[in-house]
Amino acid sequence: MRALKVFSGLALACSVAACANSGANYQPVIDGPVGANYQQDLAECQALAASGATVDGKTASSAAIGAGVGAASSVLWNGNSSELGEAAAVGALAGITSSAIEKNAQRESIVKNCVRGRGHNVVG
């Protein structure tokens, strides 16, 4: 059972690492023809999103909150603290994953709004 927990944690950590900046590579759906400068505008907007301008340090706080929730849940459900460290680690990974997903959504939004602001008809 311990090996399964370790493997699950590693798989989750690898997934988070793999998509850590995927929101910045987002390509919005454009309605109608794209102008000659669309590719340059898109590249500049993706670079803006990748710059981390909106990254606000929430990853560390999300990990800490997740660790606390995981540890508390372990004590409440199991009635003891024998697996407290493992529960905290799982909670921390869940918090980090949640934060990464939120950041990717923010980066996609930056790309959409930036491209829209440059005069392209973004629909999604």
Backbone torsions as a table, in degrees:
resi	resn	phi	psi	omega
1	MET	NA	-38.3	179.5
2	ARG	-61.7	-41.6	179.9
3	ALA	-62.4	-37.9	178.7
4	LEU	-63.9	-40.9	178.9
5	LYS	-64.7	-44.2	179.7
6	VAL	-63.8	-44.7	179.7
7	PHE	-62.5	-42.9	179.4
8	SER	-62.5	-42.0	178.8
9	GLY	-63.9	-42.1	178.5
10	LEU	-65.4	-40.8	179.2
11	ALA	-62.9	-42.0	178.8
12	LEU	-65.0	-44.1	179.0
13	ALA	-61.9	-40.8	178.5
14	CYS	-66.2	-38.4	178.5
15	SER	-62.9	-43.8	179.0
16	VAL	-62.6	-44.2	-179.4
17	ALA	-63.7	-36.8	-177.5
18	ALA	-68.1	-32.7	-177.3
19	CYS	-108.3	18.4	-173.8
20	ALA	-58.3	-30.7	-177.1
21	ASN	-128.5	19.6	-175.3
22	SER	-67.3	-27.2	179.2
23	GLY	-62.2	-31.3	179.6
24	ALA	-71.9	-21.2	179.5
25	ASN	-90.5	8.0	-177.8
26	TYR	-60.7	139.1	175.5
27	GLN	-117.9	108.4	-176.8
28	PRO	-68.6	157.2	176.2
29	VAL	-83.0	128.1	-177.9
30	ILE	-110.2	132.1	177.3
31	ASP	-90.1	122.7	178.7
32	GLY	92.2	-176.2	-178.7
33	PRO	-71.6	149.3	177.2
34	VAL	-97.3	145.0	-179.4
35	GLY	-76.4	173.1	-177.9
36	ALA	-64.4	-27.5	-177.4
37	ASN	-93.5	6.6	-176.4
38	TYR	-60.0	-46.5	-177.7
39	GLN	-61.9	-39.6	177.8
40	GLN	-67.8	-43.5	177.8
41	ASP	-60.4	-44.2	-179.9
42	LEU	-62.0	-45.3	-179.7
43	ALA	-61.9	-41.1	179.8
44	GLU	-68.1	-38.7	178.8
45	CYS	-68.3	-39.0	176.9
46	GLN	-65.4	-38.0	177.5
47	ALA	-65.0	-39.2	176.8
48	LEU	-61.3	-45.7	179.8
49	ALA	-65.3	-36.9	-179.0
50	ALA	-73.8	-19.8	-176.2
51	SER	-64.6	-15.7	178.4
52	GLY	79.7	22.6	-177.9
53	ALA	-58.6	-27.7	-178.2
54	THR	-101.2	-0.4	179.6
55	VAL	-66.9	122.5	-170.1
56	ASP	-119.9	21.2	178.1
57	GLY	77.2	14.4	-177.3
58	LYS	-73.7	-17.9	-178.9
59	THR	-61.8	-46.3	-179.4
60	ALA	-65.1	-43.8	-179.3
61	SER	-68.8	-36.0	177.2
62	SER	-65.1	-38.7	177.6
63	ALA	-65.1	-43.1	-179.5
64	ALA	-65.1	-44.0	177.9
65	ILE	-63.2	-44.4	178.3
66	GLY	-61.2	-40.0	178.8
67	ALA	-64.1	-42.8	178.7
68	GLY	-64.0	-43.8	178.6
69	VAL	-64.3	-41.8	179.3
70	GLY	-63.1	-43.5	179.9
71	ALA	-66.4	-44.5	179.6
72	ALA	-63.8	-40.2	178.6
73	SER	-62.5	-39.3	179.5
74	SER	-62.2	-44.3	-179.8
75	VAL	-65.7	-43.0	-178.5
76	LEU	-67.3	-44.7	-176.1
77	TRP	-78.3	-38.4	-176.5
78	ASN	-93.1	-17.7	-179.5
79	GLY	76.2	4.5	176.7
80	ASN	-148.9	176.0	-177.3
81	SER	-113.2	26.4	-176.5
82	SER	-67.5	-28.9	-179.6
83	GLU	-115.2	29.5	-176.1
84	LEU	-59.9	-43.9	-179.0
85	GLY	-64.1	-42.1	179.5
86	GLU	-65.6	-41.7	179.5
87	ALA	-64.5	-39.7	178.2
88	ALA	-64.7	-39.4	179.2
89	ALA	-64.9	-43.6	178.4
90	VAL	-63.3	-42.6	178.0
91	GLY	-62.5	-40.5	178.4
92	ALA	-63.2	-43.6	178.1
93	LEU	-62.0	-39.4	178.3
94	ALA	-64.4	-41.1	178.1
95	GLY	-64.5	-42.4	178.7
96	ILE	-64.2	-42.5	179.1
97	THR	-61.6	-45.2	179.2
98	SER	-59.9	-43.3	179.3
99	SER	-64.2	-41.0	179.7
100	ALA	-64.5	-40.7	178.4
101	ILE	-63.4	-42.7	179.2
102	GLU	-63.9	-42.4	179.3
103	LYS	-64.2	-39.4	178.2
104	ASN	-63.0	-40.7	177.9
105	ALA	-63.8	-40.2	177.2
106	GLN	-63.3	-41.4	-179.4
107	ARG	-66.2	-40.1	175.9
108	GLU	-60.6	-42.2	179.6
109	SER	-63.7	-38.7	177.5
110	ILE	-62.1	-45.0	179.9
111	VAL	-61.7	-47.2	-179.7
112	LYS	-59.1	-50.7	-176.8
113	ASN	-66.2	-37.2	179.2
114	CYS	-65.7	-47.3	179.9
115	VAL	-64.8	-40.7	177.4
116	ARG	-62.2	-41.7	179.7
117	GLY	-65.2	-20.3	178.2
118	ARG	-92.3	11.3	171.5
119	GLY	96.6	8.6	179.7
120	HIS	-94.1	145.6	-175.8
121	ASN	-85.9	84.7	-177.3
122	VAL	-81.8	128.4	177.2
123	VAL	-115.1	-9.6	179.3
124	GLY	-178.1	NA	NA
